[in-house]
Amino acid sequence: MIDESLIIFLILFSLYAIPGIAAQGDPRVSRILAMGTAAHTPILTYWFVNEPSTDPTVIPIKVWGTVSGSDITRFMRIYFPRSFEELLRYDFFFLASVDTTFITPKNQQWLYDVLHEHPRAAVNTRSIMSGVSIYYEPWRDSILSQAFPNDVEAVIADQTNFQGVRGPLVINDDPKIPSIMKPYKRMLEPMFTDYGGLNTVPRQGSVILSYTKNNQGVGSPVPGRIAHIFYWNWSRSITFTFRDKPNDAFWSPMSLSNPYSTDIAMNAIWWSTGKELPQDPFKVHEYRRLVFDYAIQRSLLISLLEFAELFGADGSRIYAESNTIDEEKQKSGELYLDRDFDKAHEAIQTAFKDLVNLQDKSMRLKNRALSWVFLAEWLTTMSTLMISGVILWTLMVKKTLHRETTSTRWRK
């Protein structure tokens, strides 16, 4: 069986093949510093790398599989901002079940100061980062945990309910709260009738966007309700806590449970960084799906052309046409960043259809190239058959080269 993470990495490889919009210095684009368990970073990359409105830096920061502690130390040294001023360039910080011990005290202080002194946004996932003490105790002791709305001390202290209680998911539809999750309430609640995760204890002032219900009275501030996604305004920033981790069923694109996970994550980022939420979230959802499908389709197109070229096909004209279609795809991204979602959707639809048509041309090119291969093989086979037949006929039927043997007599 193929490992789930390998499948995601293969998907991401196809996404990286698509040239993106230059985000450097573009005020329409949010710069994101995302750190998480090595198992989660492919999902974070899936969310951000092909989203026109984000410019991500994704760093594994918890050992998993073949990713070792020395690997993480090296990644942090290379990719984590080397100065406070460089860290200030980021708009949103995503901490996905991180191992805080890999963030130096100085860097933790930098992150804290950025959120405290500047209008930024952030999220931490899996309640208190982990259900294992070697991970949640460093998070509890970190100054950085003070910036997030989950009360780490209260969660750890309540060992009876530490693991939480499973139950049906409810999305808060209060008209006073932002529409980060509300548009998807009707679709998602029937999908998650038995969902769980570590317990959470929202601090005073938190706004709860979703929660799970239970009959045991576990939950705060309302007994029987365990907060799932919630946020608060802390100092000059907005920070979130997610009860679950990115590879849980609610978030992971590989679970196929929640087709709106990327939309919810992006809505949280957009709203907390001061961007207006879309009036038609489903049009935006469809746009993102087409962008992802475009990336997969283009990757297949390139693979098909490379295969055809192995047999002598000339794919230069198709490459030129694909570059023109890529420009149309880029224009759809510009429209998307300008918040003209209707035209962006129309543009990506057209680009995707053109790409599908181009793949049909590539298939015909491949078939023509292979037809000569098949013809050559057929001629070779038939020539061999004919030569063998002539030789066989000459030897066994006509017998012109056949001479009967005679007996040998012994003479004295």
Secondary structure, 3 states (H helix, E strand, C coil): CCCHHHHHHHHHHHHHCCCCCCCCCCCCCEEEEEEEECCCHHHHHHHHCCCCCEEEEEEEEECECCECHHHHHHHHHHHCCCCHHHHCCCCEEEEECCCHHHCCHHHHHHHHHHHHHCCCEEEEECCCCCCCHHHHHHHHHCHHHHHCCECHHHHHHCHHHCCCCCECEEECCCCCCCCCCHHHHHHHHHHCCCECCCCCCECCCCEEEEEEECCCCCCCCCCCEEEEEEEEEECCEEEEEECCCCCCCCCCCCCCCCCCHHHHHHHHHHHHCCCCCCCCHHHHHHHHHHHHHHHHHHHHHHHHHHHHHCCCCCCHHHHHHHHHHHHHHHHHHHHHHCCCHHHHHHHHHHHHHHHHHHHHHHHHHHHHHHHHHHHHHHHHHHHHHHHHHHHHHHHHHHCCCCCCCCCCCCCC
